[in-house]
Amino acid sequence: MSIGLKTKNASIDCKDDDGPYSKTNDVFNEYVDFRYVGGLGNGLSFEAYLASNVDTFLDDRQMGLGFNKVFGSNLGISGYYGIHETDEDLFYSGADYDYFKVSANFYF
């Protein structure tokens, strides 16, 4: 299990196609990251995580579950399902989404 702090700096440019409205924000966010990784044996591991914005704790959050399988000493495949949710009052409301990610990995 791990607990950490991560930062994200994003520049967001929003434009309205129907009018003259344009807004650009430079956003700096700090997240508290709770993560559990457990070995299941035979090169298979399980991961669960929760990352939440420090300023809007649990109103802006990311959660996910995943598996990682290592073949041999340096090849692997990962699959994750995650959810990102934000509070309606934040300027980037409507950014709620979920995702499924599959990746091939090379470890060295």
PEGITA-V260932 format. One line per field, one symbol per residue. phi: phi as a letter, one per 20 degrees, with the letter a starting at -180 (. if undefined). A space follows every 10 residues. Layout:
# PEGITA-V260932
phi = ???
This chain:
# PEGITA-V260932
phi = .ccbcccbdc ddddcefeae fbbccdddcd deddbcccfd nlndcdccbc ccfffcgmec bccacacccd dmdbdbcccc ccccccffff fdgnefbcbc ccbdccdb
